[in-house]
Amino acid sequence: MQMIGDSERGSTWTSVLLGIQAREIHLCGDPTAIPIVEKLCAQMGEQVMVNRYERMTPLHVEKNSLNEDITQIRDRDCVVAFSRKDLYSIKRLIETEIDKKCCIIYGSLPSRVRSEQAEMFNDRTSGYNVLVASNAIGMGLNLDIERVVFFKTKMFRKGQGNRKMDLSLCRQVAGRAGRRGFYKNGLVTTFSGDNLNYVKYCVELKPDAIPNIVKAGLYPDFNMLQKFANKTYPGEQPKLHVVLKQFVALSSINDDFFMCNQEDNITLSEAIQGLNMSFKEQFTFSRAPAQVYVERCMDSFMNYAKEFCSSNYILIPIGISEEDLHNRMKLFEEAIDLIKNLSNEQQEIQSEVIEPILNDLSRYSYDFEDDNRVILLYQWLAQRYPLRFDAPLATRMSNLVSDYIMRVFQLQTNHNLLSAKKTRPIEKRKQFAERRQFAEKKNVDNAEPQSRKFANKKFTDELDKLFIEGRSKFIKK
């Protein structure tokens, strides 16, 4: 319930609290939300009964961090980071350096994938004993975690840049450690010693010292905006973004509320201002879950909006056909096989070619995630306009995308573990690279035998075919 104070989504929780038609409403959340809930309910003459529950498993912050030593990661650990790039890097590092399979969970994954990754981690017979995750694990997932390890404590917030994670978020995520019935204690630490004191402060802070939420989020509903538009622009058909900006500018809000961020909604309403839509349709489309910073998602949003205005039956855009998904998955598998079949020596020779390719493998799941964003947008619109959108088709495509993302994760893990077994010790690899660089610099004739040169060129040509021609054909960035 503490989400009622969130700058982006707080209005949803306020609407539920004030508008849901039920005899009783059961709210779960952090105690910091109790004062604002009690205050709002008192204004409506409603009674609030507060039940407080104590944590059954003690939570302790360890005395030491991991000192940036990845070998200190152990079974049932959850390593927490706040960027997708970091998560994939951590997963690969753990799997290649200490030979432990990792599950991965973060917010932009399809919900089905998140649930299946959680089930794999919870199943102690699956072989996946480490979890790499974002703050998405903070709510809604029951996980078998003994220790939470914060890889970083800074996260990107829209409009604010990189900043320390909020105190409440740190406590929420740290609290995932120590599943009742499995562990005597939940443990928390950090990967770097620089962050340990902040995490210790957040976790050990007394509840009565934590600031309460004092305001609830608001956002104007359609009826408010319609009445405002009729009064302000009588006899006209104003554009939604104009009305919304003026409504916010002229609004007077008392001390118990704040206006939630409307930037994304304004961006979407501005994008469709030239289309022949009613005021109601503009409002509905402006509330759609379109990621305005993802170009492909915005392109699909505009495509749906234009087709909607033309009275056509709207299909998922070309580029997310079952054949296209299959081709992209095949391309990924071929790339993995090509690298997997190289010998140790070939991998060392081709290290400057292989490393960028391995780093790019995560792009495949990124692309499938973009597919999922487009499909989720379509499903959201299908719920509101069931006669114009094919909801069963979207469900089938969503399941297919989820299957492929799970397959990508499996292949990445298998490749990482195989690489760990094939790769020479790091010291020897460094010596090999230094000898090779020295030979090339001195232009020594035997620096690279003809057989190696031929293998080098053949390998590079095959990768060019897969990753240049293939990606440009099958993957729309």
Secondary structure as UniProt FT lines:
FT   HELIX           2..5
FT   TURN            7..9
FT   HELIX           10..19
FT   HELIX           31..33
FT   HELIX           34..43
FT   TURN            44..45
FT   STRAND          59..61
FT   TURN            67..68
FT   HELIX           70..72
FT   TURN            75..76
FT   STRAND          77..80
FT   HELIX           84..97
FT   STRAND          101..105
FT   TURN            107..108
FT   HELIX           111..122
FT   TURN            124..125
FT   STRAND          128..133
FT   HELIX           135..138
FT   STRAND          147..150
FT   STRAND          154..157
FT   TURN            158..160
FT   STRAND          161..164
FT   HELIX           167..174
FT   TURN            175..176
FT   TURN            180..182
FT   STRAND          186..190
FT   HELIX           193..195
FT   HELIX           196..204
FT   HELIX           207..209
FT   STRAND          216..218
FT   HELIX           222..232
FT   TURN            234..235
FT   HELIX           240..250
FT   TURN            255..256
FT   STRAND          257..259
FT   HELIX           263..271
FT   TURN            272..274
FT   HELIX           279..286
FT   TURN            292..293
FT   HELIX           295..309
FT   TURN            310..311
FT   TURN            318..319
FT   HELIX           322..340
FT   HELIX           344..349
FT   HELIX           351..360
FT   HELIX           362..384
FT   TURN            386..388
FT   HELIX           391..422
FT   HELIX           426..442
FT   HELIX           445..447
FT   HELIX           450..464
FT   HELIX           465..469
FT   HELIX           470..474
//
